[in-house]
C-alpha cells in the first residue's frame, strides 16, 4: 500500500527498507528521545525490524493497525518519518489512535502535515473510521499546531498518561471525527 502526495510517500516497509529505517532511527535518536517511550536496544537491530515488518504487514492485512514509513518523493529510498494508525476498534466505536514522528532535518517544511492529510483521507475513506485520536505532550508545540491545523479538537488532558523517556507524562487528548462516516 502506498499513499502518494505532492512531496511525500507513505507506505508499509519491506525488508529492503531495514537499512533506511535503522539509519533514520540512529540519525534521530536524540531528537525523538524527549517525545517517545524508552527504546529497547533491539529497536536498533536488523533482526528486530525484519520481524517487525512481517508483523506490521500482518496487522495491516488483518485490519488491526497501519504502520507507515514516510519518504520524500525525490528520495524514496530515505526514511524521513513514521506514521501509525493503531489500536483499531471496530463495532460501535470505529476509531484508532494516530502517532507520528519526523526527521529533525525535515521539520518546518509542512511534510508531516501533508503526510497526515494523506493518512486521514485513507482512515476516513478506505478504512471508514469514524474517529482518529492523537495525543501529545503539552510542551510539544509542533504537534499541537499540526493537529489544530488538521482540524483535531482538544478533548481533555490525561494526567500521567504515558511513560515517556522514563517519566510518566501528562498528555493533551485530541480527536478528529469523520463527518461523512457511513455504516
N, C-alpha and C positions, 0 to 999 in steps of 0.2 A: 504494500500500500504506500502510495506517495501522494502527499498534498503539496501542490506547487503554487507558489506566489510569484509576485513580480521579482523579488530579490532572494527569496528563501525557498528551500525544500524541507519538508518534514517527511520522515519515513522510518519504518521499522529498520533496525540494524540487521545486517547479515554478518556471518563470521568474518568476511573480508574487512569489515569495519572495526574489528577489535583493535588494531594498532592506532587508528584515529581516535577511538573512544578513550584509550589509555593516554594518548597524547593530550587530549582535551582535559581529562581529569588531572593529570600531572601539572599541566600548564596553569590550571585554575584552582589548585588545591588550597592555597591561602585565600584566594578571592572568594571561594564558596564556603569556606570553613565557618564564618560567623552566621551563616544562614541555614546550615544543614546539620542533621544529626552527625555524631562522630562516625567517621567512615572506618569500617573494618579494613585491616590490611589487605584482605582478599580482593577488595574493590579495585585494587591497582594491579591485578594479575590477569593474564590472558585466560587462564583456566576459569576464573570466575565469570568473565564476560562471554566465553563460549557457552557455558551453562546458562547464564542469564539471558542471552539472545534466544536460545531454544525455549526457555520459559516464557519470555516476552511474546514470542510468536504464538505459542500455545495459548496464552491468556488472551491474545488478540483474536484468534480463531474462535475461542470459547465465549467471547464477549464479556470477559471479566475486567480487562484493562487494555490500555493502549499506550505503550512507552515508545515515543518517537524521538529521533535524533534530528537536530537542526543543522542544516548545511546552507551556506551562502551559494547561490546559483553559479557564480563564476568559479567557485572552488568546491564542487560536490564531493570531493574526497576528504575534506577537512571538517570535522565535527566542531560546531561553534556553540552548541547548546543542547538541552534536553527539554522535553515537554511530555508530561504524563497525564493521561486521563485514567484515573484509578478508582478502585473500590466501587465499581458499578453496582448499583442496586436497582433492580427492575421492580415489577409488580406495581404497587400504588405509589412508589417513590420516584422511579425513573430518573436517577441522579448519579453523579460521580464527583470526585474531587479532582482538582487541577493542580499540578505542580510544574514548575519550570525553573530553568537556570540558563544563564547566558555567559559566554566567554567574556572575560574582563575587557579584552580589546575590541569587542563587538558592541559594547553598550553605547547608548546615546544616539543610535542611528535609526531607531524605530524597527529594528529587525525582530525583536520579541513581540512587539505589537502586531506586526504582520503575521508572525507565526501563530500567535494566539487567535487572531481573526480566522485563520485557516482552520485551526483546531476546533474553535467554537462552531464554525459553519458545519464542520463534519459531525460534531457532537449533537447539534440541534437538527441537522439534516439526516444523513445516512443512519446515524446511531439513534435518532429520535429520542434523545434525552430531554427531560423537562427542565432539569436544573443542573447547573455546574457550580460547584462550591470551591472557593480558593481562599486560603488563609495566609496571613503574613505577619511577620514580627512588626510591632508598632514602629520601630525605628527604621524599617525598610521602606523609605520614602519612594524609591523607584518602583517597587511592587505596588504600593498604594496608588501611585499615579497611573501606571499602565492599566491596572484593574478598573480604576474610576473611568479612564478614557474609553474602556471597552464596555462600560455600562454595568459593571458589578456594583451591587449595593451593599453597604455595611449592614450587618445584621446583629452585631454584638462583639463582645470581647470575651475570650475564654482565658481564665487565669491558669497559669502553669499548664498550658495545653500540650506542649510538645517539648521533648528533651533535645535541645539544640546546643551543639558544641559543649556538651557536658552539663548544661544547666536547664532546669525547667523554665520555659519561657511563655509569657502571655502571647496570644495571637489575636489579631483582628479577623473576625469571621465575615466573609462576603459571599455573595452568590449572584448568579445571573440566571434568569428564568427565560425559557423558550416560549415566547408569546404565541408562536404558531404550532405548538405541540398538538399532536393528534393521536388518538388511541390506535 
